[in-house]
């Protein structure tokens, strides 16, 4: 009888792997039927298809850069959508990226009817793509993958790659306890590598320039003493279930201010008021720039920070892209590890609860898993990051 638990675990593991194997095998077969040619070593026009908001685009940058390196002379187009109009995405990050030749953006409003969808395909056909590489969503479904594959073929692409399923939203709790999910950056790297595009190094090619630094200087210099160490706090998150209480961010900021840091509060315009509440409770050296900076200017601020304290949000991926360590507070709403900030320098704080892996945007239990992370937990993590940073600085001297 003592072997029964191991047997059941083995059977469950085999079932889960089968669940992922069959749809992906089917997608590979359909892809081969639609794009039977071998991968071209040279191409005139290349399309990268990646939709999503800031975090989605940032995690895809190393894979995009690898495609750029693989086709150095091709006209490279990013086809993307942040969803509805007004949401931040690739435009805010990559509008001025010189390594990207064209940014083709559409919104959910642009594909609301069959007629509009056909018009979109017609516009894509005018691009005359030789190669189409999809960097699929983490939650891509078989139906969406087949649809996107059909769009790629109808657009006239001669060769296509990338359609796959990485998350099946069935028995998610058992999956999260028995299956290891790669970080989103690594997952997308594997997608392009499986298609024959080598990823020599992980690089986040953000188009940061001197004008971004000048804008940040103009904003910070009047409020920040010269040579004062900066630390970022970003209390926002797209999903309510990911938000740590504002008063706890304020407690962390007050303690960091007592340690000699100038706290910089970051976020969008809709987070301005919450950041003002935090600033008033900190009371010390604090600057609220929420809603006052562009996305790339925020990246420049993060580049200057010793570290960032944040929720699971796009800001943590911005910090990771400029090599700033994060203390990221995560809910247990989805598979662990998938959306952690990329790199070994970060610390993720999360707590497992009985209702983990729920994938809900609004928690019916008052954000229980997030609130289990306490202020002392965050402060110990910041101390650890400071020690690691000091150790690295001493070893490089």
Secondary structure, DSSP 8 states (H G I E B T S, - for coil): -TTHHHHHHHHHHHHHHHHHHHHHHHHHHHHHHH--S---S--SEEEEE---SHHHHHHHHHHHHHHHHHTTTSEEEEEE--SSTT---HHHHHTT-TT--EEEE--GGGGSSHHHHHHHHHHHHTT--SEEEE---TT--HHHHHHHHHHHHHTT-SEEE--------SSHHHHHHH-----HHHHHHHHHHHTT----S--------HHHHHHHHHHHTTTS-TT--EEEEE---SSGGG---HHHHHHHHHHHHHTT-EEEE---GGGHHHHHHHHHHH-SSEEE-TTTS-HHHHHHHHHHEEEEEEESSHHHHHHHHTT-EEEEEE-SSS-TTTTS-SSTT-EEEE---TT-S---SS-TTSSHHHHTS-HHHHHHHHHHHHHHHHHHHHHH-
